[in-house]
Amino acid sequence: MLKKFFGFLFLMSMVGCSQQGEVAAAQPLGHSGCSTVALQSPPCRETDSFAVQVFSVLAASQKGNFVFSPVSLESVLRLLQQGAGGSTAAELAALPMGKAGVRTAMAPAEAAALFIAENFTLNPRVKVDEVRRVPFATAPDKAAATINGWAEDKTRGLIPTIISARDIAPNTALVAANAIYLKEKWLHPFSVNDTADDADFQLENGSIIPVAMMCRKAKYRYAEGEDWRAVAIPYNTEGRQGEPGYFIGILPGKTVGDFARNLTPQQYQDIRRALAESPARDTIVYLPRFELNPGTYSLKPALQACGLQAAFSQGADFSGFSSQPLYLSDVLQRCYCKADEEGTEAAAVTVAVARYKSITPGPRPEVIVFDRPFIWVIGDLNTPAAPYFMGITHQPS
């Protein structure tokens, strides 16, 4: 039995230890110390990694497992940039997002779409894979079903739902969506015969639970820092052009919650650099088999904390999409990740929901149901005359 401390970070949990085998809806996220008030410069900006900024903000509000896809989020934000103007465009441009179009040897399948209201006029210059008209105002259930069907199809069934009718208001005008699906095999697969089904896994509260622990000895890039240990587990991308892909497992010296909340872009870059500069050497890796599917999150609080303010306000400028004024009401994301002996499979869908500014939902109608005995009157409302009739209906016939 293993009695080591394991921690999850970035969709993952892993540690090297002694040899065993030779070759073997939507809930809001994001409450951080970063102020959400307008600042002279974008808050939380330390280096050039928006992904780590958002991750650390999300980690501050999470107690259990969660999965976040920076690529999917940034793809939606870049789609929104096509329609943004004024301060909205400036804030989006200031977000230190990763570089787009970097050639990678991994082979994710991505798709983007705009779902627009039946009466919405879309600027023909907007470039997107697919545009669909949906009945946001008249049939929100049908509109949600259309978006969810698209998400399920693009993620090979891993993300069956991303949005509900509750997320759609009568003044919803546009939903910008991105889907990503990735399935990669390990360069050095784990053997099922070396997986212990009842290994110890210690939670942050000190309790021990049994997990299926995979084990593999191979040549991995391994590095250590003052308060962390890390390994880069390569995917089998040999023969493909582009940057090789890795599953980067980071084991903090302190609790994973504290480490994740305080993780800075610079520290993450230091970890990556240390792994990149470390030659592959014999390393034994114990990695729990896991499957994470935590549901749909709202990314709005985290995005606001990291500098995106105008887009969610009545001062939003998305005039590049349409002459009809819009603002963002929410950004939702749902992810899935599975790691087993063969490799990893992961998927994500991100949607940004935009509403009309000038059209607001009317008051809800009152409802009265005469489903029990009632009094009735036939008369007028303004004269002192007696009613023509008054009565009580005890039993309609």
Residue pairs with C-beta under 8 A, 6 or more apart in sequence:
1 196
1 198
1 199
1 200
2 17
2 196
2 199
2 200
2 213
2 286
3 200
3 202
4 15
4 17
4 200
4 202
4 286
5 15
5 202
5 251
6 13
6 14
6 15
6 201
6 202
6 251
6 288
7 13
7 204
7 251
7 252
7 255
7 256
7 259
8 65
8 256
9 249
9 250
9 252
9 256
9 259
9 260
10 55
10 248
10 250
11 67
11 68
11 292
11 335
11 337
11 346
12 247
12 248
12 249
12 250
12 287
12 339
13 249
13 287
13 288
13 290
14 231
14 233
14 249
14 251
14 285
14 286
14 287
14 288
15 229
15 249
15 251
15 285
15 286
16 222
16 229
16 231
16 283
16 284
16 285
16 286
17 284
17 286
18 284
19 217
19 284
20 194
20 196
20 215
20 284
20 286
21 191
21 193
21 194
21 215
21 216
21 217
22 217
23 191
23 216
23 217
23 218
24 190
24 191
24 193
24 194
24 215
24 216
24 217
25 164
25 166
25 167
25 295
25 296
26 164
26 167
26 295
26 296
26 297
26 298
26 330
26 332
27 295
27 296
27 297
27 298
28 61
28 297
28 298
28 300
28 301
29 57
29 58
29 61
29 62
29 66
29 297
29 298
29 299
29 301
29 302
30 54
30 57
30 58
30 60
30 61
30 299
30 300
30 301
30 302
30 303
30 304
30 305
31 57
31 60
31 61
31 301
31 305
32 44
32 56
32 57
32 60
32 61
32 261
32 302
32 305
33 60
34 43
34 44
34 57
34 305
34 306
35 43
35 305
36 43
36 301
36 304
36 305
36 309
38 309
42 91
42 94
42 95
42 96
42 306
42 307
43 305
43 306
43 307
44 53
44 57
44 305
44 306
44 307
45 53
45 94
45 96
45 306
45 307
46 53
46 264
46 265
46 266
47 96
47 264
47 265
47 266
47 269
48 96
48 265
49 96
49 98
49 265
49 268
49 269
50 70
50 74
50 95
50 96
50 97
50 98
50 306
51 70
51 74
51 97
51 98
52 263
52 264
52 265
52 268
53 96
53 265
53 306
54 68
54 70
54 73
54 299
54 302
54 303
54 306
55 68
55 70
55 260
55 263
56 260
56 261
56 262
56 263
56 264
57 301
57 302
57 305
57 306
58 66
58 68
58 297
58 299
58 302
59 66
59 257
59 260
59 261
59 263
60 261
61 301
63 257
64 294
65 292
65 294
66 292
66 294
66 297
67 292
67 293
67 294
67 335
67 336
67 337
67 346
67 348
68 333
68 335
69 180
69 333
69 335
69 346
69 348
69 350
70 98
71 98
71 108
71 110
71 180
71 348
72 178
72 179
72 180
72 333
72 335
72 348
72 349
72 350
73 178
73 299
73 331
73 333
73 350
74 97
74 98
74 100
75 110
75 112
75 178
75 180
75 350
76 112
76 176
76 177
76 178
76 331
76 350
76 351
76 352
77 92
77 95
77 97
77 352
78 97
78 100
79 112
79 114
79 128
79 176
79 178
79 352
80 92
80 176
80 311
80 318
80 328
80 352
81 89
81 92
81 93
82 126
82 127
82 128
82 320
82 321
83 123
83 126
83 318
83 319
83 320
83 321
83 322
83 326
84 92
84 311
84 317
84 318
84 320
85 317
85 318
85 319
85 320
86 310
86 317
87 310
87 315
87 317
88 310
88 311
88 316
88 317
88 318
89 317
91 307
91 308
91 309
91 310
91 311
92 308
92 311
94 307
95 306
95 307
95 308
96 265
102 243
103 241
103 242
103 243
104 242
104 243
104 245
105 235
105 237
105 240
105 241
105 242
105 243
105 244
105 245
106 182
106 184
106 235
106 237
106 242
106 245
107 182
107 184
107 240
108 180
108 181
108 182
109 154
109 180
109 181
109 182
110 178
110 179
110 180
110 181
111 129
111 130
111 154
111 178
111 179
112 128
112 129
112 130
112 176
112 177
112 178
112 179
113 128
113 129
113 130
113 131
113 132
113 150
113 176
113 177
114 122
114 126
114 128
114 130
114 131
114 132
114 174
114 175
114 176
114 177
115 131
115 132
115 133
115 134
115 143
115 146
115 147
115 150
115 174
115 175
115 177
116 122
116 131
116 132
116 133
116 134
116 173
116 174
116 175
117 133
117 134
117 135
117 136
117 137
117 172
117 173
117 174
118 133
118 134
118 135
118 136
118 137
118 138
120 133
120 173
120 174
120 322
120 324
121 322
121 323
121 324
122 131
122 174
122 321
122 322
123 320
123 321
123 322
125 320
126 320
126 321
128 176
130 150
132 146
132 150
134 142
134 143
134 146
134 147
134 175
135 142
135 143
136 143
136 168
136 169
136 170
136 172
136 173
137 170
137 171
137 172
140 165
140 168
140 172
141 165
143 165
143 168
143 172
144 163
144 164
144 165
144 167
144 168
147 162
147 163
147 175
147 177
147 351
148 160
148 161
148 162
148 163
150 177
150 179
151 159
151 160
151 161
151 162
151 177
151 179
151 334
151 349
152 159
152 160
152 161
154 179
154 181
154 349
155 179
155 180
155 181
155 336
155 347
155 348
155 349
156 181
156 347
158 181
158 293
158 336
158 345
158 347
159 179
159 334
159 335
159 336
159 347
159 348
159 349
161 296
161 334
162 177
162 296
162 332
162 333
162 334
162 349
162 351
163 175
163 296
163 332
163 351
163 353
167 330
167 332
167 353
168 353
169 329
169 355
169 361
170 359
170 361
170 362
171 355
171 356
171 359
171 360
171 361
172 329
172 353
172 354
172 355
172 356
173 322
173 324
173 326
173 354
173 355
173 356
174 321
174 322
174 326
174 353
174 354
175 351
175 352
175 353
175 354
176 351
176 352
176 354
177 349
177 350
177 351
177 352
178 348
178 349
178 350
178 351
179 347
179 348
179 349
180 347
180 348
180 349
181 346
181 347
182 344
182 345
182 346
182 347
183 343
183 344
183 345
183 346
184 235
184 236
184 237
184 245
184 343
184 344
185 235
185 236
185 342
185 343
186 216
186 233
186 234
186 235
186 236
186 247
186 342
186 343
187 218
187 234
187 235
187 236
187 237
187 238
188 216
188 218
188 219
188 220
188 233
188 234
189 216
189 341
189 342
189 343
190 214
190 215
190 216
190 287
190 340
190 341
190 342
191 216
191 341
192 341
194 214
194 215
194 216
195 212
195 213
195 214
195 215
195 289
195 341
196 212
196 213
196 215
197 210
197 212
198 210
198 211
199 210
199 211
199 212
199 213
199 286
199 288
200 208
200 209
200 210
200 211
201 208
201 209
201 210
201 211
201 213
201 288
202 208
203 209
204 255
204 256
204 257
211 288
211 289
211 290
212 288
212 289
213 286
213 287
213 288
213 289
214 285
214 286
214 287
214 288
214 289
214 340
214 341
215 284
215 285
215 286
215 287
216 284
216 285
216 287
217 282
217 283
217 284
217 285
218 282
218 283
218 285
219 280
219 281
219 282
219 283
220 231
220 232
220 233
220 234
220 280
220 281
220 283
220 285
221 231
221 232
221 246
221 275
221 276
221 278
221 279
221 280
221 281
222 229
222 230
222 231
222 232
222 275
222 278
222 281
222 283
223 229
223 230
223 231
223 271
223 274
223 275
223 277
223 278
224 230
224 274
225 270
225 271
225 274
226 253
227 252
227 253
227 254
227 259
228 250
228 251
228 252
228 253
228 259
228 271
229 250
229 251
229 253
230 248
230 249
230 250
230 251
230 271
230 274
230 275
231 248
231 249
231 275
231 283
231 285
232 246
232 247
232 248
232 249
232 275
233 246
233 247
233 248
233 249
233 285
233 287
234 244
234 245
234 246
235 244
235 245
235 246
235 247
235 343
235 344
236 343
237 244
237 245
246 275
247 339
247 344
248 271
248 272
248 275
249 285
249 287
250 271
252 258
252 259
252 260
253 259
287 339
288 339
289 339
289 340
289 341
290 337
290 338
290 339
291 337
291 338
291 339
292 335
292 336
292 337
292 338
293 336
294 335
295 334
296 332
296 333
296 334
297 332
297 333
297 334
298 330
298 331
298 332
299 331
299 332
299 333
299 350
300 312
300 328
300 330
300 331
303 312
303 331
304 312
310 316
310 317
311 318
311 327
311 328
312 327
312 328
312 329
313 327
314 327
314 357
315 327
316 325
316 326
316 327
316 328
316 357
318 325
318 326
318 327
318 354
319 325
321 354
324 356
324 358
325 356
325 357
325 358
326 354
326 355
326 356
326 357
327 354
327 355
327 357
328 352
328 353
328 354
328 355
329 353
329 354
329 355
330 352
330 353
331 350
331 351
331 352
331 353
332 350
332 351
332 353
333 348
333 349
333 350
333 351
334 348
334 349
335 346
335 347
335 348
336 345
336 346
336 347
336 348
337 344
337 345
337 346
338 344
338 345
338 346
373 392
373 393
373 394
373 395
374 392
374 393
375 390
375 391
375 392
376 389
376 390
376 391
376 392
376 393
377 387
377 389
377 390
377 391
378 387
378 388
378 389
378 390
379 385
379 386
379 387
379 388
379 389
379 390
